[in-house]
Amino acid sequence: MPQQPALLPTSDQPTREVSRRSILKLASLAGAGALFAPALAACAGPKSATTASTAGAGAAGGTMSIVLNRNLVSLDNKLNQYDAAVTVQRAVREALTKIGDKLTPELMLAESFEQTKPTVWTVKLRDDIHYSDKSKVTVEDVETALRLYFEVKAGYVASQFPEQPTFAKIDDRTFTLTTKSPVVSLNSLMSNILITPAKDNKAEELDSGLGTGPFTVASSDSGTGTYRLVRNDNYWGTPAKLETVNVSYQEEEGARVIAITSGQTDVIDTITPESATSLKTNSDIDVIETPGTRLIHLFYNFRKPAGSPLANPKVREALTYAIDHESLIKALMNGQVTSAEGVVPTTLAGFAKTGEYTYDVAKAKQMLADNGGSGLKVRIIWEDSEFAGASRVLEAVSQMFAAVGVTAELKMIPKGGEINAWRRGEAGDWDILANGYGNQTGLALTNLQGQYGGTAEKEKTRDTYHGFVVPEITALLDQAAAESDEAKRNDLLKQAQDKIWAEWPAVWAWTPNNVLAKRKRVQNLNLRATNSYDLAAVTVSA
């Protein structure tokens, strides 16, 4: 008989419906009127371009409210970089460059950003940029910001850099970034380094401080994820249209759906297929869907000892055949995701198709038996609301494992429950992590470096991606990061992706569509493939 999944106590299990307490809380907050208060080319080298950003009037005013599905614990992004957070974070803090609608880098705080030598980029700051208090942005601010991203423990952004650039000041507006090997995507990578005054910056996620963005923070409570943003009337660029943006989060999707259908909020993100289908029937609501750049995967723990069955690629491969992903996509995901055909999303520049996931129960059983995996027990962990419908998908996965004789223990880590410590192996042991990996550069190389470019040195501090260290793959990725010829770079990336696939790093992986619901009074919300949008461009009607 197939084994049944070993579920943890109900306190660790996700809630399937909106609790009465949540609805009462929602209603009471709404009644109080405070529910949502408190040289640039894609990656090809030394070209530059300019962008116009002209200050002007005509701000439309008005207030918009956003309810996120995860707690935005900081408006900094050294650690907290889930997709929907980017919209809010970059409304307050900006970077030297930004990734535009076409997933290519554009100038932001930089007037120019040019690869002047194979290993040197020369950057010049705009002369009209300043923080919301009108103080100037300095070269020292950029230097400090870059350094602190690399000093923070378990830094998400820093892990995507092949190496830390060396900073050298030339004058009050100009500096160079130098690397040992060429890094042809540095202009894209620097779009994730948000700038704040050096005196206020720290090697941690900041909960205060100035930014250069079109909004400032009027009030905040990182514990509840509640922020009130107001238009920055001292903004150096085109002023935001909105006067106020109220941001909060609600972990229970049913409560978020109630909030938008009742008109208590204007925008909700990352909704399940069922909710999206229901909301499409509401004449007051638009549901926006775009192809995404986020990879969701059931990733193995590569820190297992040599004697563990999961240290064997054949066992890892065997488990992939247990997953009926077509049924999952149809029954639980409403066709809003695409099964992976490689180790990064197809939407990224440099993607290479390496294979497909196949459902074959008989093959799964046989391979497990042949490779010491019979009677295997695995622990699957994930953070609450990591992706839409996570609990139901993973419960279905556990049933599929049971059908091939594998017992799955499910453990959901609550929001704020130290998921980073779990990922680093510091909070407990696990076998499979259901996790999303966002991409804000549009480049496959960013994912590949961050996930599969581990080294023995990085693993000493647990700064690899779940212990994935394969020197041959890392060497190929380093070569690709240094290659200015696009065709040669893509060939190196293809070789690396083929070798990664052969390691079977994930039980299954998929790319979800970005799904956002907004009330029709919200206009000019252009949802990018990166699941973010320019908050300053949004308007609301009465």
Buried (B, 14 or more C-beta within 10 A) or exposed (E): EEBEBBBEEEEEBBBEEBEEEBBEBBBEBBEEEBBBBBBBBBBBBBEBEEBEBEEEEEBBEBBBBBBBBBBBBBBBBBBBBBBBBBBBBBBBBBBBBBBBEEBBBBBBBBBBBBBEEBBBBBBBBBEEBBBBEEEBBBBBBBBBBBBBBBEBEBBBBBBBBBEBBEBBBEEEBBBBBBBEEBBBBBBBBBBBBBBBBBEEBBBBBBBEBBBBBBBBBBEBEBEEBBBBBBBBEBBBBBBBBBBBBBBBBBBBBBBBBBBBBEEBBBBBBBBBBBBBEBBEEBEEBBBBBBEBBBBBBBBBBBBBEEEBBBBBBBBBBBBBBBBBBEEBBEEBBBEBBBBBBBBBBBBBBBBBEBBEBEBBBEBBBBBBBEBBBEEBEBBBBBBBBBBBBBBBBBBBBBBBBBBBBBBBBBBBBBBEEBBBBBBBBEBEEBBBBBBBBBBBBBBBBBBBBBBBBBBEEBBEEBBBBBBBBBEEBBBBBBBBBBBBEBEEBBBBBBBBBBBBBBBBBBBBBBBBBBBBBBBEBBBEBEBBBBBBBBBBBBBBEE
